[in-house]
Amino acid sequence: ATSLKDGAAKLLAWHLDRALPYFPPDSSASDEGEADYSIDLSGQSTASIPLDGEGILKRRGISSCSTAGDDPTCLREGHTLYPCASECATRSCTPSVFDGVISITQDATEGCDVVLYTMSLGYDIEEMALETEFSDGEAQEEWKESTVCTLAFVPSESRLVKAVIDQVPPNSLEDRGVSQRSDHETKVEHLNGYLAHQGWVLILVDGATEPLTAEDMFLVKLSPARLFHSSVRKAMFVDENFSHTPLPDDAQFLASETSRGVLKKRTITGPDAKGKKTKYKLPEEPQRRAVLVVSPMRHIPDEDGHKMPLKEVTLSLIKELGLDPEQDYSRDIRAQQEYYTRARSLVNSMDLRSLDSFSRHRLEIKDFIRSRWIVHHLKLEEGHQLRCEWYKEHVRWNTHLDQMSFAYVM
């Protein structure tokens, strides 16, 4: 039997995880509503990290349960534990391949307003196809512009890293406390964050030449705030297979598009319905901020969200990624698409809807995007919540179509 105190603790833990499923904003949020999500959990005392449901259970000496097991009384939701390197993780978190580089990436991005970054992980990379212009922020700082830094996450054991290290002059190695005779692991330890290739500062990630879990593979792309210094306000991710060369100026411009100041009352001139030139008075508009900037999917079927043919969209997304819709329409992708189709049908069925037509809500899946590049606003709570919802939804499917997960979350 469960005691009253243990039962209350389990219930409180459930409510806390439901109310604050992701790492909450710090109490020192600015007047503009910006907060810091770059806190490295490994460098914090336990007392300074907000309590979560797991912490409540541990205080009572109650072992954690899992909905994946056979415990019918477990109140824990699935996918409540995230890698400690993810901005979504609370006090209870799991290790990942990025735990050893957080301090390095935060040091490398200190003083940067914007980070332009990419990754080539999960295989033994030999050469980076994606190129950029090296930037550490000094060029922009000279002109009092937003500073941009360029980073690339690559496996430390890869052939690429070994080739880049072999090209470092002996005197530069000595400056970092190593020599040509030092073993590879020692060189990686001393050179991590100090090597540049194709315009990117290389962040050398251990254990990343083999396929990664979905939680690790999509952490950099979808929940990156904890990887960067607190000075970084916006970050632009670019896929390693992107067909165009991303430049620091591109990241600087797109980052600036996430905010717009107050627009005062104004008069504009334009044609009316008959084509006659007419003056229009526009009211004042408040300040606007975007939490995310992406490009929309091309060739979206002309259907309402509750009727969108999801299988057709899924096959189009696969094709847009340069893959074969017939060969790459995997079991996991099919399961994700079919679940969304059935969930939409169930929610929209009359059996579960209010008799009051004004109270009815239809689940619409329509916001399909291309995610080869994404601009994140890292300091807004709404952006943090969206990134974590997207990350949580996507990693449970173990597919590469994060566009589908995004549309479902939206």
Secondary structure, DSSP 8 states (H G I E B T S, - for coil): ---HHHHHHHHHHHHHHHH--S----TT--TTSB------GGGS-GGGS---HHHHHHHTT-----TTTT-TT----TT--EETTSTT--SSEE--TTTTTHHHHHHHTTT-SEEEEEE--SS------------BSHHHHHTT---EEEEEEEETTSHHHHHHHHTS-HHHHHHTT--TTS-HHHHHHHHTTT-EETTEEEEEETT-SS---HHHHTHHHHS-GGGS-TT--EEEEE-TT-SS---HHHHHHHHHTTEE--B--EEEEEE-TTS-EEEEEE--B--EE-SEEEEE-SS--S--TTT--HHHHHHHHHHHTT--TTTS--HHHHHHHHHHHHHHHHHHSGGGS-SSGGG---------EEEEEEEEETTBHHHHHHHHHHHHHHHTTT-S-HHHHHHHH-
